[in-house]
């Protein structure tokens, strides 16, 4: 495990500008990673601002604890899934918060650690689990999932046009030997794609590895769930900031924000006859915020980042039932 990973938080200035952290405020970093955003939030909310930092990855939490300490008891670290935000807040005796950040990207620490099995750039054991304690891994999915279902995973979560060819190639290989390493899987994928199509802008295994990672960690399902809990958890005037890195995530956030920005009567036909109920949120970013060329030059992974922000404008009385 790399104990000193390089960590550059994406869209940091934009996040601080949007959240405008204040002393006495309580903020959630639902994907704290190595703590870059959280550190800045704590600095901006001196002396009493608090952050509850959540992450599925216990290794990330360990490194963040070493890097940040508890900042005078203002930082609480939680090993968990942000989809359980409502339970996490209850366990920490917090009823409402002033701002929430969800940075949906995989950290460089995870990608650059071969034995985590996230990347084909370093040969390592197939894994891809954010939480190493969970049962399902990429190794299990690749070697045990039926071919048709595997093709569907690769197509749906990777938007890979050659998904069926790739799934069939994996099936042929695993009939004779188990696919156990990232390099072995990447070579199998590359060989399945027509020769003329292999050498494009991205590596031929990129989309399949993305799909497997999403499936292993149930990323899209968790995102869909947390968006409901996040709006409920915010105080009136509180902001939710979501940084996505691919179109599947961004679509979910964009769709949910648009749904929630409509009057509640539009969401529930049974209320249509009542007086117009204000929408729970106002969308702050009509178009997603993206990184500047200056930031991209310093941190190339920022190129694909999209930040969407909304503000809660509805007072209490709105429940999860309204949002589902």
TIMI-732130 format. One line per 2 residues: number of its first residue (from 1); their letters; for each residue x, y, z of C-alpha. Coordinates in Angstrom, 3 decimals, always signed. Layout:
BEGIN
NUM) a) X/Y/Z  ...
This chain:
BEGIN
1) xx) +0.000/+0.000/+0.000  +1.369/+3.384/-1.020
3) xx) +1.544/+5.433/+2.148  +2.226/+8.763/+0.428
5) xx) -0.108/+8.931/-2.540  -0.291/+12.119/-4.543
7) xx) -3.677/+13.679/-3.987  -5.065/+16.645/-5.894
9) xx) -8.751/+17.360/-5.141  -10.768/+18.163/-8.249
11) xx) -12.587/+21.512/-8.640  -11.503/+22.505/-5.133
13) xx) -11.974/+26.271/-5.501  -15.381/+25.785/-7.081
15) xx) -16.516/+23.483/-4.257  -15.465/+25.943/-1.552
17) xx) -17.118/+28.796/-3.439  -20.383/+26.847/-3.717
19) xx) -20.489/+25.492/-0.160  -19.258/+28.761/+1.409
21) xx) -18.365/+26.935/+4.658  -19.065/+28.866/+7.854
23) xx) -18.102/+28.443/+11.475  -20.798/+26.496/+13.333
25) xx) -21.725/+24.781/+10.057  -21.907/+21.010/+9.652
27) xx) -20.832/+19.496/+6.338  -20.812/+16.017/+4.833
29) xx) -18.076/+14.714/+2.578  -19.730/+11.525/+1.381
31) xx) -16.641/+10.283/-0.440  -13.820/+11.703/+1.638
33) xx) -11.025/+9.728/-0.051  -7.729/+11.247/+1.060
35) xx) -9.381/+14.342/+2.480  -8.427/+17.094/+0.055
37) xx) -11.858/+18.698/-0.113  -12.511/+18.094/+3.580
39) xx) -9.260/+19.778/+4.588  -10.258/+22.913/+2.680
41) xx) -13.785/+22.870/+4.141  -12.354/+22.645/+7.661
43) xx) -9.937/+25.499/+6.955  -12.747/+27.666/+5.596
45) xx) -15.039/+26.986/+8.562  -12.624/+27.784/+11.402
47) xx) -13.047/+27.735/+14.333  -16.095/+25.512/+14.858
49) xx) -17.174/+24.095/+11.496  -17.550/+20.313/+11.453
51) xx) -17.173/+17.683/+8.733  -18.458/+14.120/+8.766
53) xx) -16.328/+12.248/+6.256  -17.657/+8.968/+4.869
55) xx) -15.860/+6.392/+2.754  -16.251/+2.742/+1.795
57) xx) -12.493/+2.305/+1.681  -10.940/+1.699/+5.123
59) xx) -7.445/+2.265/+3.720  -8.438/+5.743/+2.541
61) xx) -9.873/+6.540/+5.970  -6.669/+5.377/+7.644
63) xx) -4.550/+7.609/+5.421  -6.921/+10.547/+5.876
65) xx) -6.805/+10.143/+9.630  -2.998/+10.302/+9.485
67) xx) -3.068/+13.342/+7.192  -5.743/+15.396/+8.945
69) xx) -6.060/+14.112/+12.485  -9.345/+15.176/+14.010
71) xx) -8.753/+18.922/+13.513  -9.589/+19.811/+17.095
73) xx) -12.474/+17.329/+17.216  -14.092/+18.914/+14.165
75) xx) -13.653/+15.888/+11.870  -15.572/+12.635/+12.238
77) xx) -14.574/+9.732/+9.991  -17.105/+7.027/+9.168
79) xx) -16.442/+3.731/+7.409  -19.634/+3.234/+5.448
81) xx) -21.597/+3.792/+2.261  -23.051/+7.224/+1.542
83) xx) -26.279/+5.493/+0.517  -26.812/+5.025/+4.277
85) xx) -26.497/+8.758/+4.940  -29.707/+8.937/+6.961
87) xx) -28.503/+6.218/+9.348  -25.012/+7.725/+9.593
89) xx) -26.431/+11.117/+10.608  -28.699/+9.513/+13.194
91) xx) -25.756/+7.579/+14.656  -23.829/+10.853/+14.964
93) xx) -26.772/+12.750/+16.505  -27.057/+15.142/+13.546
95) xx) -30.509/+16.127/+12.329  -29.594/+18.477/+9.460
97) xx) -26.466/+19.765/+7.719  -25.375/+22.913/+5.906
99) xx) -23.745/+21.305/+2.874  -22.986/+17.967/+1.264
101) xx) -20.262/+16.999/-1.211  -20.217/+13.798/-3.255
103) xx) -17.049/+13.343/-5.330  -17.804/+10.204/-7.319
105) xx) -14.338/+9.647/-8.766  -12.015/+6.751/-8.009
107) xx) -8.967/+8.042/-6.152  -5.471/+7.935/-7.615
109) xx) -4.451/+5.927/-4.551  -6.876/+3.179/-5.513
111) xx) -5.930/+3.213/-9.192  -2.207/+3.205/-8.491
113) xx) -2.246/+0.342/-5.991  -1.878/-2.867/-8.053
115) xx) -3.254/-5.233/-5.414  -6.564/-3.308/-5.392
117) xx) -7.142/-4.468/-8.969  -8.835/-1.290/-10.246
119) xx) -6.544/-0.547/-13.188  -5.092/-2.413/-16.151
121) xx) -2.098/-0.067/-16.125  -0.588/-2.087/-13.266
123) xx) -0.888/-5.854/-13.234  -2.515/-7.077/-10.046
125) xx) -5.171/-9.391/-8.656  -8.650/-8.682/-10.041
127) xx) -10.614/-7.060/-7.229  -12.075/-3.533/-7.607
129) xx) -13.831/-3.525/-4.232  -13.966/-0.131/-2.557
131) xx) -14.750/-2.029/+0.635  -12.452/-5.064/+0.807
133) xx) -14.826/-6.678/+3.328  -17.648/-7.118/+0.831
135) xx) -18.192/-10.507/-0.807  -18.547/-9.637/-4.504
137) xx) -15.377/-8.704/-6.389  -14.452/-8.283/-10.054
139) xx) -12.767/-11.676/-9.831  -16.095/-13.268/-8.931
141) xx) -18.112/-11.405/-11.567  -15.662/-12.101/-14.400
143) xx) -15.328/-15.798/-13.645  -18.808/-16.738/-12.432
145) xx) -21.344/-14.510/-14.216  -23.236/-16.037/-17.132
147) xx) -22.072/-14.744/-20.503  -25.285/-12.922/-21.424
149) xx) -25.492/-11.200/-18.043  -21.807/-10.262/-18.224
151) xx) -22.364/-8.728/-21.664  -25.273/-6.720/-20.265
153) xx) -23.113/-5.407/-17.407  -20.379/-4.341/-19.824
155) xx) -22.885/-2.678/-22.157  -25.041/-0.979/-19.521
157) xx) -22.321/+0.266/-17.173  -19.506/+0.682/-19.701
159) xx) -21.477/+1.759/-22.770  -19.208/-0.646/-24.657
161) xx) -20.399/-1.456/-28.199  -18.319/-4.644/-28.293
163) xx) -19.785/-5.989/-25.045  -21.010/-9.300/-26.454
165) xx) -17.719/-10.036/-28.195  -15.863/-9.257/-24.976
167) xx) -18.163/-11.434/-22.865  -17.779/-14.355/-25.263
169) xx) -13.997/-13.943/-25.253  -13.987/-14.013/-21.449
171) xx) -16.122/-17.153/-21.525  -13.650/-18.906/-23.863
173) xx) -10.682/-18.068/-21.667  -12.279/-19.034/-18.361
175) xx) -13.253/-22.456/-19.725  -9.578/-23.415/-19.628
177) xx) -8.182/-21.152/-16.902  -9.535/-18.709/-14.347
179) xx) -8.991/-15.020/-15.140  -7.264/-13.719/-12.046
181) xx) -5.254/-10.602/-12.952  -5.990/-7.193/-14.415
183) xx) -3.414/-7.742/-17.146  -4.941/-11.071/-18.160
185) xx) -8.401/-9.511/-18.365  -7.144/-6.468/-20.304
187) xx) -5.423/-8.722/-22.861  -8.575/-10.806/-23.251
189) xx) -10.661/-7.679/-23.854  -8.192/-6.211/-26.350
191) xx) -8.092/-9.432/-28.344  -11.899/-9.468/-28.564
193) xx) -12.153/-6.048/-30.200  -11.646/-5.829/-33.990
195) xx) -8.033/-4.942/-34.770  -8.916/-1.693/-36.552
197) xx) -10.912/-0.512/-33.532  -8.368/-1.311/-30.819
199) xx) -6.187/+1.746/-31.135  -8.568/+4.562/-30.374
201) xx) -8.320/+7.539/-27.991  -8.746/+5.310/-24.945
203) xx) -7.415/+1.852/-24.106  -9.765/-0.896/-25.375
205) xx) -10.248/-2.205/-21.815  -11.264/+1.151/-20.304
207) xx) -15.036/+0.826/-20.648  -15.154/-2.792/-19.478
209) xx) -13.075/-2.019/-16.381  -15.400/+0.905/-15.616
211) xx) -18.425/-1.360/-15.981  -17.017/-4.010/-13.669
213) xx) -16.073/-1.443/-11.025  -19.569/+0.056/-11.106
215) xx) -21.153/-3.396/-10.829  -18.871/-4.540/-8.000
217) xx) -19.557/-1.463/-5.877  -23.193/-0.873/-6.949
219) xx) -22.201/+2.708/-7.656  -25.183/+3.876/-9.695
221) xx) -27.729/+2.324/-7.352  -26.026/+3.938/-4.357
223) xx) -25.937/+7.322/-6.104  -29.640/+7.132/-6.872
225) xx) -30.404/+6.372/-3.226  -28.119/+8.996/-1.661
227) xx) -29.571/+11.852/-3.692  -32.872/+11.391/-1.863
229) xx) -31.244/+11.201/+1.562  -29.002/+14.177/+0.841
231) xx) -31.848/+16.561/+0.025  -33.721/+15.437/+3.121
233) xx) -30.626/+15.950/+5.298  -29.963/+19.522/+4.165
235) xx) -31.113/+22.561/+6.084  -33.093/+25.118/+4.136
237) xx) -30.495/+27.004/+2.110  -28.017/+24.137/+2.288
239) xx) -26.244/+23.018/-0.867  -25.586/+19.641/-2.429
241) xx) -22.524/+19.433/-4.697  -21.974/+16.359/-6.870
243) xx) -18.840/+15.771/-8.972  -19.286/+13.040/-11.580
245) xx) -16.731/+11.614/-13.984  -18.744/+9.784/-16.628
247) xx) -22.035/+10.193/-18.422  -23.945/+7.517/-16.499
249) xx) -23.401/+9.288/-13.166  -24.014/+12.734/-14.610
251) xx) -27.291/+11.596/-16.184  -28.606/+10.350/-12.847
253) xx) -27.711/+13.610/-11.070  -29.084/+15.791/-13.872
255) xx) -32.355/+13.832/-14.020  -32.890/+13.833/-10.254
257) xx) -32.145/+17.545/-9.912  -34.671/+18.320/-12.647
259) xx) -37.304/+16.135/-10.986  -36.801/+17.771/-7.622
261) xx) -36.827/+21.285/-9.060  -40.467/+20.829/-10.089
263) xx) -43.339/+21.712/-7.730  -44.275/+18.714/-5.604
265) xx) -47.685/+18.596/-7.265  -45.953/+17.606/-10.495
267) xx) -44.216/+14.720/-8.725  -47.359/+13.374/-7.065
269) xx) -50.579/+13.478/-9.149  -52.636/+13.002/-5.976
271) xx) -51.576/+16.501/-4.880  -52.406/+18.204/-8.187
273) xx) -55.683/+19.651/-6.888  -53.979/+21.306/-3.913
275) xx) -52.348/+24.701/-3.731  -49.007/+24.699/-5.563
277) xx) -46.333/+23.182/-3.321  -42.893/+24.743/-3.871
279) xx) -40.192/+22.451/-5.226  -37.698/+21.060/-2.697
281) xx) -34.654/+22.442/-4.533  -33.397/+25.105/-6.861
283) xx) -30.762/+24.123/-9.412  -27.715/+26.394/-9.076
285) xx) -25.764/+25.064/-12.064  -27.913/+25.211/-15.195
287) xx) -24.904/+23.700/-16.944  -22.305/+21.618/-15.116
289) xx) -19.137/+23.348/-13.963  -15.987/+21.904/-15.517
291) xx) -12.300/+22.326/-14.764  -10.272/+25.172/-16.230
293) xx) -7.447/+24.454/-18.659  -5.037/+25.533/-15.928
295) xx) -6.402/+22.895/-13.531  -6.416/+20.216/-16.224
297) xx) -2.768/+20.924/-16.992  -1.912/+20.264/-13.332
299) xx) -4.373/+17.398/-12.850  -5.389/+15.641/-16.116
301) xx) -8.075/+13.536/-14.418  -10.025/+16.762/-13.851
303) xx) -10.790/+16.890/-17.582  -13.827/+14.615/-17.259
305) xx) -15.149/+16.091/-13.994  -18.599/+17.722/-13.988
307) xx) -19.946/+19.563/-10.957  -23.683/+20.019/-10.463
309) xx) -25.070/+21.951/-7.507  -28.513/+22.497/-6.050
311) xx) -29.854/+24.434/-3.050  -32.594/+23.177/-0.757
313) xx) -35.324/+25.801/-0.670  -38.207/+23.906/+0.915
315) xx) -38.746/+24.014/+4.650  -39.316/+20.987/+6.855
317) xx) -42.317/+18.821/+6.181  -40.898/+17.325/+3.004
319) xx) -40.098/+13.669/+3.528  -38.317/+10.964/+1.598
321) xx) -41.675/+9.839/+0.248  -41.882/+13.037/-1.773
323) xx) -38.585/+12.382/-3.505  -38.962/+8.718/-4.403
